[in-house]
Amino acid sequence: MSDPASGTMDLAGEFLGRRTPMQRIQVTLHRYPYLSPLIVLVVALVIFALINPKFILPGNLSFITQQTVVIGTLAIAQTLIILTAGIDLSIGAIMVFGQMVMANLALTAASNATNFGLPPWLAITIGICASILAGAINGFLIVKLSLPPFIVTLGTLSVFTALTLILFKARTIQGPEMPDLLKVMGVAIKIGSFQLMVGVIVMLVLFAVFTYVLRMTSWGTHIYAVGDDPQAAELSGISTKRVLFSVYVVAGFITGIGAWIYIGRTGAASPNADPSINLDTITAVVIGGTSLFGGRGTLIGSLLGAFIVVVVENGLALAGLDQAYRVLAIGILVIAAVALDQWIRKVRA
């Protein structure tokens, strides 16, 4: 008498055996979203090292890690949001607002101009809280008013940019005007000829913590569920609105840390800091294999995506190509990543 269970296994095995090589690749990439950005990064490193040997010198590799630190940190926040099938166009504006709050509150304490200056640790805390509040405003508008994340964050991008210019008079605060604690993220730790910023270590710790959170906690599971199918998540007892709101609040916290790191990285606080950072974080997350449709992606992929963005720009610069070609290369990578995601998602069909 035949065993029904073994018969089922035989049929499954026969079916798997009939998969074409392309179908096997499709299944593998669906199961491990970080594989495609890892392959792209390795290929890019090899190509640029062959084009210009200076690319792999410790000094240049140190520069690449320093350039990646802000994009990588904000990419954590952007990944959490995109996993819920949302997007945050205001993340750069919130970071700039947070760093200006920190710098201005600590400014008088550093210059001893008045008795109203705050201690550096308190200024940093308030700056992070300001970023959390900004994230909460985004979450409130999206959850309570049922507005699309794209529209909400497009609007708050302008709001927080304007607030920064109005409140802080478009004045850049230079390093000597700020206390050392605000600039500690830029302190370099020498490892032979390689220099590692404190901010890079903080970024890697954040990646480790939130990777654990996404994989091992119910909150992380709920984020994937809400992004994959919000209706099914609601029916299974998940409060989708609570999850969405919490994601934007946590994203605000991470952005506040990113603001502190940015001050250390540049040694200044400017209201006009890096206007392209919004698109850079989205680019890193998309190239890193996180689906814009939500429910699929990893933080390790976003970290690899952040490195890809910086490595491509740095490598093409060392190759002597114009800035326009670097922008072109990133645009092609984004389109290719979205097309690959669409193909990978068909594995469910």
C-alpha positions, -999 to 999 in steps of 0.1 A, spaced: 0 0 0 15 33 -10 21 61 14 2 93 4 27 115 22 56 100 3 36 102 -30 32 139 -24 69 143 -17 77 124 -49 54 148 -69 70 178 -53 105 165 -60 95 158 -96 81 193 -100 112 209 -85 134 188 -108 116 203 -138 125 239 -130 147 256 -155 179 272 -143 163 307 -146 134 295 -124 159 283 -98 177 316 -98 143 333 -95 134 313 -64 168 318 -48 167 355 -53 132 356 -38 143 337 -8 175 357 -3 168 393 -15 203 405 -5 220 382 -30 215 404 -60 230 436 -44 259 415 -30 267 403 -65 265 438 -79 288 452 -52 314 425 -56 314 430 -94 317 467 -90 346 464 -66 365 441 -89 359 463 -120 369 496 -104 399 480 -88 411 468 -122 404 502 -138 422 522 -111 444 505 -85 440 536 -62 404 524 -57 414 497 -32 439 518 -13 431 521 25 426 558 22 400 555 -5 382 526 12 381 547 44 366 576 24 340 552 9 329 541 44 327 577 55 306 586 25 282 557 32 276 564 69 247 589 65 230 572 36 233 539 53 219 551 86 189 568 69 184 537 47 175 518 79 146 541 85 137 541 48 137 503 47 113 500 76 89 524 58 92 508 24 86 473 39 51 486 48 46 496 11 51 533 21 78 558 12 94 588 30 104 618 9 109 640 39 136 619 56 164 642 45 145 673 56 139 658 90 175 650 94 186 685 85 159 699 109 172 676 137 208 686 132 200 723 132 181 719 165 210 701 181 236 726 169 216 758 177 207 746 212 243 738 220 257 768 203 255 793 232 268 766 256 299 763 234 304 800 229 294 810 265 275 840 249 246 837 272 233 816 301 206 800 280 227 775 262 219 738 268 244 711 277 255 692 246 239 659 257 206 676 262 208 694 229 214 661 211 185 645 230 161 673 221 173 671 184 165 634 183 131 640 200 124 667 173 131 641 146 108 616 164 81 642 166 85 648 128 82 611 121 51 610 144 35 638 124 40 618 92 26 587 108 -4 606 122 -13 621 88 -10 587 71 -28 566 97 -55 590 110 -64 608 78 -57 579 55 -35 600 32 -10 583 9 26 583 23 40 597 -10 17 628 -7 22 633 30 59 631 30 61 652 -2 43 679 18 62 676 50 95 677 29 86 713 21 73 720 57 104 709 75 127 725 49 109 758 54 109 755 92 146 749 92 152 781 71 127 802 91 138 791 126 175 790 120 179 819 95 198 797 70 229 801 90 256 773 89 272 765 122 308 756 119 327 730 139 346 754 162 313 768 173 300 734 185 310 714 215 330 682 210 302 659 219 282 670 188 312 661 166 321 628 183 306 607 155 333 621 132 362 609 154 384 584 134 397 552 148 429 541 131 432 504 121 466 503 104 462 526 73 425 523 75 404 549 94 370 540 108 347 567 120 327 563 153 296 571 132 302 540 110 304 518 141 271 533 154 255 527 119 266 491 120 252 486 155 219 501 143 218 477 114 225 447 137 198 458 162 171 463 137 180 432 117 174 413 149 142 432 155 128 424 120 138 388 122 131 378 158 103 400 172 66 401 166 68 438 156 92 429 128 69 401 116 39 425 117 58 450 95 63 424 68 27 412 71 13 448 68 35 455 38 27 422 21 -11 422 25 -27 448 49 -62 433 47 -50 398 55 -29 412 84 -59 430 98 -80 398 96 -52 379 115 -55 403 144 -27 428 136 -34 464 142 -21 478 109 -26 514 119 -6 509 151 22 492 132 23 519 105 24 547 131 51 530 151 72 525 120 72 563 112 80 571 149 110 547 149 121 560 115 121 595 131 144 582 159 168 566 135 168 599 114 177 618 146 207 595 151 215 602 115 214 639 121 240 635 149 262 614 126 259 640 98 273 667 121 303 645 130 308 635 93 309 671 80 320 689 111 293 715 106 255 719 107 240 735 76 204 741 66 213 733 30 230 700 38 229 674 10 196 680 -8 199 647 -27 199 626 5 162 617 1 167 601 -32 200 585 -22 183 566 6 155 554 -16 180 544 -42 201 524 -17 170 506 -4 157 497 -39 191 486 -52 194 466 -20 165 444 -30 136 458 -9 104 458 -29 87 491 -34 54 471 -31 62 462 5 66 429 24 100 418 10 135 430 17 163 429 43 184 455 60 216 438 50 205 444 14 200 481 21 235 483 36 249 467 5 227 491 -16 242 521 2 277 509 -4 268 503 -41 256 539 -45 289 553 -30 312 527 -47 298 534 -82 301 572 -78 336 569 -63 348 544 -88 335 563 -118 351 595 -104 384 577 -101 379 565 -137 378 601 -148 341 602 -159 320 632 -156 294 636 -129 266 632 -155 277 596 -162 277 588 -125 241 600 -122 233 580 -153 248 548 -138 228 551 -106 196 557 -126 202 526 -146 208 506 -114 175 517 -99 155 508 -130 173 474 -132 166 468 -95 129 475 -99 126 454 -130 144 425 -111 120 429 -82 90 426 -105 105 394 -120 113 379 -86 78 386 -73 64 364 -100 77 334 -82 46 334 -62 24 329 -91 
